[in-house]
Amino acid sequence: MSICSRFFHRSVLCCIATPAAAFAQADAAQLPPVVVTATRTEALADGIPASIDRLDGAEVRAGRAQVNISESLGAVPGVLARDRQNYAQDVQVSVRGFGARSTFGIRGVRLYVDGIPATLPDGQGQITNVDLGTVGHIEVLRGPFSALYGNSSGGVIQVFTEDPAGPPRIGFGVTAGSDGLLRLATQASGTEGDFGYVVGASRFTTDGYRDHSEARRNLGNAKLTWRPDTDSRVTLVANSVALPTAQDPLGLTRAQFDTNPRGVDPSATTFDTRKRMNQTQGGLVYERRITAEHDLRLMGYTGHRGTEQFQSIPTGAQSSSPLHPGGVISLARDYRGLDARWTWKTRLLGGPLDLVGGIAWDDLDEHRQGYQNFDGTTSGVKGALRRDEHNAVSNNDQYLQAAWQFTPEWGLNAGMRHSRVRFRSDDDYIVGTNLDDSGQSTYGATLPVLGVMYTPNESLHWYATAGRGFETPTLNELAYRPDGQTGMNFGLQASRSRSAEAGVKARIAGWGALTAAVFQTRTANEIVTLSNTRGRATFQNAGATRRTGVEVGWSNHWHRHLQAQVAATLLNARYKDGFTTCTGTQCTTPNLTIPAGNRIPGLARGTLFASVGWLPPLGWRGGVEARYVTGVFVNDANTDAAAAHVVAAVHAGHVLQLGAWELGGFVRTDNLFDRRYAGSVIVNEGNNRFFEPAPGRTWLASVSASMKF
């Protein structure tokens, strides 16, 4: 038995099989109860038969740069969130092994901001439109119940802007750090009668840790609320993000990483690899209490996202084939959606029963164009048009959920979601041998979930849950055919999964809150990389995979302000069936066999996070953090891996109240012991440029001021 397996079994015995009698004798927990909405109704997290964590806004911001959501998600068991030091790409986020294959954007994990999807109907999302300075809380749902959010819901991350409260307040902040980091931010919030508002804006700039990694980002977010009467609430949410400059340093080979982790491959500068992006979206939510038992919620949203990305595609590859789509990608995406939900609170056989039913419709129109990344003899500029198509994706979903406490000790949660996702592509570039590549495909699934919870006393909750999920390929995964021809790869099928989970949640006076879970997910038709070279990836369906793991989380407070937290994850993710894939830069026919039993790349076998902090609202405050991540394989063949690493951080600051003013500041050091390691990897990169180096020791300093009127 391997060390990993032994640790897995010991974790299960120590954390799951704790004698119930020990908890039955415990007094009520000192930690306040945690309320979440991930099951679409407000409920105590301990009373839901699922793994769910909540991060409060103060926790997200305490002693942090407030630039990337990955700064705080590392404290959640089962989540691997990595800053790529590359703002031309999004942060990497995987939940229980879902989302690991993403080379850019976030897929396999559903994202929501104030109830509005940040994941498009094809399953790909991004989270750069979140203003961390105005976040109220973040909820992370893992396991079978995630499937109730539909396509690509291996996990669900929901970000909520803080609710307007109290008198008008305005604040400012300046943060500066290593490698030219500078963040300027301002916020305003308050209520006036039945109206409330929270508005935030920030500007972030960095020269980047690596060469050719400069970035600029402007972000704005607004949440406006209105209560026309005591039973109604209207919420308007609007946000905008602009990325006028984001250089792409690409990955490094093993030799390049070992020699100069701050450097870049020459192709990055030759073709000036970079990205520009802008996004604006808005949403309206209407909530109405019809009677004491019935509630109605209506949500609508719309948005636009434009992207232009320059890739390191050799000019010869583009010139040699009239079918090559070029080395510059231009995307214009318009999206919109509706969600209507009815909630009924009643009783059945003497026990409370909550029913939630709804329908969801999401729609995406994409104009995708490809251009040469050279003009004459000059590289890194937009040249001739090589691809032009209009793509559309829409989903129509219906869902029904129930939560029934049929005895004081036993509860049942169940749900069903039916999803139907339609893809269509209309080719507008029909030139010479480049024929009409229009096409379409439809994917559908019915996703049941069932969970049961046993509560012998208020401090202890045992649960078990099982369900099904599915994941369609995204437009980016369909974008290139493996045979080198133009048009969408509509031969890809959706992957389908079966998940099961068992766990315990306990709150013990003096000992804090403990959560532990064991889980397994079996997936058929797993979508895997076929080739990934010269800036584009093609995908195929492999056979079966299996993800088995254990998660443990613990937190406690002492003397009101002393806080400690631990989050541990062990994950065994492997291919159960062998398959063939491509290796090399010119491969269109699979030439490498991946044997059954290989580990799924991009996933750490184990992670551990621990922190201790003294965090009063006023006065001196500070804390220390440590993170451990095991080695991560970079390709399906498991021939190379990013090494395991341990990094530590420390921060200290002070908050002072002077009349209506609150003044604060802190300093922070990350990678305290100056370790050299790869912070993230590019899975199956065909040029063997797998590694994205993390910075050495860095510093950060911040000052802020706010005033209440």
N, C-alpha and C positions, 0 to 999 in steps of 0.2 A: 504494500500500500504506500502511495506517495506521501510526502510531507503535506502537500496540499490536501489530500484526502483525509489524512489523520487529523489535521486541524479542523477540517469541515466537520467530521464526526464529533470531535471534542466540543466544538462550538455548539453543535446541536444539543449534546448532552448537558452542557453547562448552562446554556441560555434558554433552551426550549423546555427541557424536562425538569425545571425547578419545581420542587414539591409545592402543590397548591396549598397545603396546610400552612406553610410559612407565610404566604401572602394573606391567607384568611385571618391570621392573627394580627396583621398589620393595621395600623390606624390609617385614616384618610391621608392621601398624599398632600404635601405642602405646596407642591407646584400647582399653579392655577390650571384649570381645564383648558384644553385647546379646542376651539371651534373651527370647523372647516366646512367648505361648500362643495367639495369635489364630487359628491354624490347628488348634486343639484338641489339639495336642501341643506339648511344649516343643521349641523349635528356635531356632537362631541367626537373627536378623532378616535378616542378609545372605544366608542360604541359602534364603529364601522368595521366590518370584517375584511379589512384591506390594509395594506401598508401605505400610510400617508403621513407626510411631515409638513409642518408649517414653519416658515421662517418669517419672523416679524421684521418690519422695515428698519427698526433700530438695530437689529442684529445684522441686517444686510449692509448697513452703512458704517457700523462701529469700527473705526480704525482702518477703513478700506478706501481704495481709490475711487470706487463707484463708477468704473468704466465698463467692466464686463460682468455679466451675470454669473460667470464661472467663479468669481471671487468667493461667493458664499455657497454655491451648490455643492462644493466638495464636502460640506458638513452633513450631507444627506446620505444615508446608507443606500446602496444600490445604484448610485448615480456617479458617473465618471465624467466630469466637466473640465475641459482643458482649454486654456488660452493659447492660441497658436502663434502669438506674436506676429500675426499677419492679418491686418484689417481688410485685406482684399478678400478674405474668407471669413466665415462666421466662426464662433467658438465651436468646439467639438463637444457634443453632449450625447452620451449613451445611457440608457436606463435598463438595467438587467441584461445588458448585451445587445439591446436594440439600438440602432443608429450608428454602429461602429463603422460600417462601410462607407459612410459619407465622406467624400473628399472636399465638399463645400456645402454650406447650408446645413440644416438639421433635418434629418428624416428618420422615420421609425418612432418618433416621439411627437405627440400632439402638444402644441403650444397655444396658449390663450393669454391675451392681455385685456383685463377688465371685461372678460366674457366674450371678447371678439377674437375669432381664430387668427393666430399668427402663422398657422399652418394652412397652406392652400389645399384645395380639394384633391390634388394629385399626391399629397402626402409630404411635400417639402415645405419647410418653414424657416424662418429666421427670427431672431430675437433682438436685433440691433435697435428696434424702435422703443425699447424700454428705458425710461428715465429713472435710474436707480435712486435719484435724489428725492423722488416723490412716491416711492413704492410703500404701500401700506403693509402688505405681506405677500409671500409666495407660498403656494401649495404644490407639493409634488406627490402624485399618486402613482403607485407601482402595482404590478400584478394583474390578475384577471379582470378586475373591475375597470381597468383602463380601456378595455374593448368597448365599453358603452359610449365612448367618444368616436367610434367608427374607424375609418381607414387609418392605418399607420399609427395605432395607439399602443405601442409597446410600453409606453408610460405617458403621463400627462403632467405638464408643468403649466401652472396658472399663476400669472402675475396680476396683482390688484393694486391700483393706485390708492393711496390713503383717502379715506372719506373726509369731506370738509367738516370741520368742527371748530367751535370757539370763535373768538373775535378775530378780525383781520390780522394777518401776520405776514411779514416779508423777510426773506433771508438771502444771503449771498455767501459764496464760498470760492476759495482759490486753492487748488492743489497743484503742487509741482513735484517732479521726481526725476529719476535717472532717465537718460537717453532722451532728454528734451520733453518729457511728459509735462503737459500743462492742461488743467481742466478748470474752466470758469463756469460757475453755475449760479442760478438764481431761482427762487421759488416764492410763490405767494399763495396764501390759502385763507379761508374764513367763511363765515356765514352771515347773511343779512336776511333776517326773516325766514322765508321759505326757500331762499336761494343759497347755494353753497358753491364754492369753487376751489380747485387746487390746480395751480399752473406751475410748470417748471420748464426751464430751458438750460442747456449747457453747450459749451464748445470744448472739444477735446482735440489736442494736437500732440504728436509725438514724432521724434526723428527715428524711432525704432531701435531695438537692440541690435538687429542685424543690418548689414548694408542693404540698400534698396528696400527699406521697409517704412518709409515715411507715411504718415496718415493724418488726415484732418476729418473731423466729424462734427456736425451740428445737429442738435436734437431738441425737440420741443414737444411738450405733452400738456394736455388740458383735460380736466374732468369737471363738468358743471352739473349740478343737481338742482332739481326743483320739485317741491312737494305741493301739488295743486290742492290736495286735501289730505286728511289724516290716513287715508287708505291707498294713496297713490304716490308713486315716485317716478320721476323722469330723469334719466342720466344721459348726458351727452359727452362722448369721449372723442378726442381728436389728437392725433400726433403726427409728427413729421420728422424724418431723418434724412440728412444729406451727407453724402460721402464724396466730396469733390475731388479728393486725392487719397488714394490708397495703393501704394506700391506693393507688388507681390514678389517677395524674395524667393519663392518656390522652396522646395525641399533640398536636402543635401544627401549625397551618397555617404556611405560609411567612411570612406577615406576623407571626404571633404569635412564631414562632421568632426572627425578626430583631429584634423589638422587645423581648421579655423572655423569654429561654430558661428562666428559673427559674419562670415562671408556668404557669398551667393554663387550659384552656378553661373558661368559666363552668359548663358542664354537669357538670364533674367535681365541683364543690362543690354544685351544685344537687341532684344525685342521690347525693351522697356515694359516688361510685364506689369500690368496695373489694372485698377478697376475704378469706375465711377458709378455712383448709385444715388438715387433719390426716391423717397417714398412718402406719400401723404395718404392718410386714411382717416375715416371718421365713422362713428357708430352711435346709434340711439337705442336706449333700453327703456321700455315702459313696463312698470310693475304695478299690479293692481290687486288689492285684497277684495275679492268679491264678497265673501262671507267669512265667518270665522273658520270655515273648513276649506274654502276654495281660494286659490291664488292663480293669477294669470301673469305671464311674463312674455313680452314680445321684444325681439331684438333684430335690428337691421344694420348692415354696415356696407361700406364701399371704400375702395382705395385704388391707388395707382402706384406701380413700382417700375422704375426704369433703370436698366443696368447696361453698362458697356465694359467689356473685359478683354484685355489684350493678353494673348497667350504666346508661349514660346514655341510656335510651330515653325520648323525650318522652311525657308522659302522654297527649297527644292521639292519638298513633299507636296506643297500646294501647287507648284507649277507643273509637276509631273503628271497630275491627274485632273481631268476636267470635272471630276465628280467630287473633288476635295472641297469641303464647306468653308475653308479659310481659317485664319487664326485670330479673328476678332469676332466676339459674340456680342450682338446687340439685342437686348430683350426689352419689350414694352409690355407690361402686364397690367390689365384692369381686372379687378375682382370685386365681388359683392356677395351678399348672403343674407338669409333670414333664418330665424329660429323662433318657433312658437311653442310655449310650454305651459301645461296646466298641472297644478299641484292640488291634490285632494287629501286632507287629513281626516281620517275617520277611525272607526274601531271595528275589529273583527274578533268574535269569540272572546270579548272582554279585553283584548289587547290593542294598543294603538297601531294603526296601519297608515302609512304614508304612501301615496301613489303619485307618480310623476309620469306624464305622457307628453310627447312632443314630436315635432317634425322639424327637420333642418334641411336647408337648401343652400348650396354654395356653388359659385360659378366663377370660372377664370377664363379670360381671353388673353392669349399671348401672341404677340407679333415677334417672331424669331428671325433674325437676319445674321448672315455670316459674311465677313469680308476678309480679303487678304490682309495680313499684317505687314505688308510692305507695299511700297509704291515706287516702281522703278528699281533703283538700287538702294533705297532707304528702308531700313527695317524699323518696326515698332510704330508704324503709322497706318491709318486705315486706307486700304487700297480698294480694289475692285470688288463688287458684290459677287458672292459665290453661293449664297443661300437666302431664300426668302419664303416664309411660310406663316400661316395663321393657324394656331392651335387653340383648342378649346377643351376644357375639362369641367365637368359638373357632377355634383353628387346630390341624390335625393335620399334622405334617411328618415326612418321612423324609429322611435325608441319608447320603451315603457319600463319603468322601474318600480319596485315595491320594497318597503322596509316594514317588517311586522314583528313586534315584540309579543309573541304569543304566550309567554309565561314571564314572570319576573326574572328568570335566569336565562331563558333562551330567546334568541332573536334570529330572524331570517331576512336576508337581503337577496333579491333576485332582480334580473333585468334581461331585456332582449332588445337588440338593435338590428335593423335591417338596413344595409347600405348597398347602394347601386351607384357606381362611378363610371362615367362615360368619357372617353377620350376621342377627339377628332382632329385630324390634321389636313389642312388644305394647302397644297404646294403651289406657290406663285412663281417659282423659278424653274421654268421649263425651257432649257437652252441646249441645243445640239443633242449630245448623248445623255444629258441630264433630263430624264423623263419625269412624267407626273408621278409623284410619290405620295399622293394623298391617301388617307386611310383612316380607319377608326377601330376602336375596340371598347368593349364593355366588361366591367368586372362587378360581381355582386357577391354578397355574403349575408348570412343571418348569424348573429353573434349572441349566444345565450351566456349568462353568468349566474352563478348561484353561490351564496355564502351563508354560513351559519356561525353564530356566536354564542358562547356559553360564558355567563358572568356569575360565578359563585359568590362574589362580593364586589363592592364598589371599587376595590383596588386591583382587581384581576379580571382579565378578559382573554379567553381562549377563542380562536376562530379557525375556520378552514374555508377555502374558496376555490372554485374551479370555473373555467370559462374558455371560450374560443375567441380568436382574433384573426385579422388578415391585414395584409399590406400590399397595396398595388405598387407597381413601378412608378416613379415620378417622371415628369416630362424630361428632366435632364438625363434620367436613366434610359429613357426611350429615344433620346435625341440622335444616337449614332448606331448604325447597324454593324454587326460584327463582320460582315462580308466586305466592308469597305464601300458599299453602295450608299447612295443618299436616301433620305427618308427616315421615318420613325421605325424603331424596332418593335413592331406590334406583336411579335412572336413571344414576348415576355409574358409570363403568367403572374398572377398574384400569389404571394406566399400565404400559407394558412397555418395557424398555430393553435395548440391546446396547452393551457396553463393550469397549474394547480399550486396552491400555497397553503401553508399552515403556520400559525404564529401565536404569540402571546403579547399582551400589553399589560404592564403593571405599574402602579404608582404606590410607593411605599413611603410613609412619613419618615423623614430623615435620610432616606436612601435615594430619593429622586424617582425619575421615570425611566422605565426600561421597555424597549420593544425588541422583539426578535422574530425572525421568520425564516422558514425554509421554503424553497420554491423550485419548480421545474417547468420549463417550457419546451415542447417538442414542435418543431416547425417542418412543414413539407413545402417543397418547391422554393426553398430559400433562394432569394435573389443575391447573386454573387458576382464579383468582377470577372469578366472574361479577358479584357485587356485594359490597360490604363497607361497611355503613353502620349507624348506630344500634346499634352493639355486636354485630352479627351478620353473618356472611359466608355467602354461597352460592357453590357451585363448579360447574364444568362441565369437560367434556373438550375440550381443543383438539386440534390436529393434532400435528405432529411438532416436536420441539426438538432442538438439538444443543449439547453442551457440549464444548469443546476447550480443552486447557490444557497448561501445563508447570509442574512443581514442582521446586524445587532446595532442598536442605538441606545445611548444612555445620556441623561442630563440631570443636573441637580443645581440647586441654589443653596448657599449658606449665608447667614448674616445679611440677608436680603440682596446683597450686590455681588457676592462672590459666586461665579458661575463656572461650571465645568461641563464638558461635552465630549463624547466619544462616538464615533461612527465607524463601523467595520463591515467590510463586504468580502465575501469569498465567492468566486464565480468560476465554474468549470463549463466552458462553452466550446463545443466540438462539433465537427462534421461527422455525422453518423454514416453517410454514404460518400464514397469517393466520386470524383468527377475530374474532367480535364479542363485546363485553362491555357492561356497564352503566356509565354515569356519572351522577352525581347522587344525591340522597337518596331519590327515590321510584321508582327504576327497577325494573321486573320483566321488561321485554322488552329484549334487547340493542339498544343504540342507538349504539355506538361501534365502529368497525372498527379492529382492531389489525393492522397490515400485517406480512407476513412480513419477517424481518430485524431486527425490534425486539429489543432486549436483554431478557432475563428480569430483572425488577426484584428488588431486594434483594440483588444480588450485586455485589461489587467486581470490576472488571476486573483489578486487580492489588493485591497486598499484599506488604509487605516488613517483616520483623522482624529486628533485630540486637541483640545484647547482648554485653557484656564484663564479667566479674566475677572478683574475687579471693575464693574461697570455701573457705577451709580449715575443718576441723571445729572448731578452736579458734582463738582470737585475733581480730584485726581482720578484717573482711570487708566487702565492698561491691560495687556494680556499677551499670552504666548500661544502659538499654534505650531503643530507639527503634522506633516503628511507623509505617509509611506505608500508607495505604489510599486507593485511587483513589475517584473519585466513584461514587455508587450511585444508580441510577434508583429512583424510588419507586412507579412505576405502569407498567402494561403499555404505555400510550401513550407512555412515555418523555418526558413533557412537563416533568418536574421531577426534580431529583436532589439528594441530599445531597452537599456539596462534598468534594473530596479533602482529606486532612489528614495532618499529621505531628505526632506527640506523643512526648515523651521522659519518662523517669522515672529517678530516681536513688535508691539506698538504701545505707545504711551501718550497720554494727553491730559487736557484739563478743560472743564466747562465751568464758566463763571456767569452768575446772574447779577446784572446791574440794572435795577429798576425794570423798565420794559425791555431792556436789551439782554440777549443771551449770547455770550462770546465763547468760542471754543477753538481748539486747535489740537493737533496730534502729529507725531512723527512715527514712521513705520519703516522697518527693514525686512525685506523678503530674502529668501535663500541666505539666511544668516551666516551659514558656514561656507558659502561660495562654492556650492557643488556644481559640477558640470553634468548636465543630463539633457535628454530630449524630452521636452514638455509635451509633445504630441507627435504623431506619425501620420504619413499619407499612405493609406493602405493600398498595397499592390501597385505602387507607382512603377510604370514600365521601364523608366530610366534608372531604377534603383535609387531615386532620390526620395527616400522614405522619411528622413529625419528632419524635424523642425525643432531647432535648439531652443531651450529656455534660457533666460538671462542668468548671469551670475548674481552676486549680491547687489541688490538695488535698494534705494532709499526713496522715501515719500514724505512730504510735509504738507499739512493742510491747515488753513485757518478759515473760520466761518463766523458769521454774525447774523442774528435775526432779531426782529423787533415786533412786539405786539402793540396794536393800536388801541 
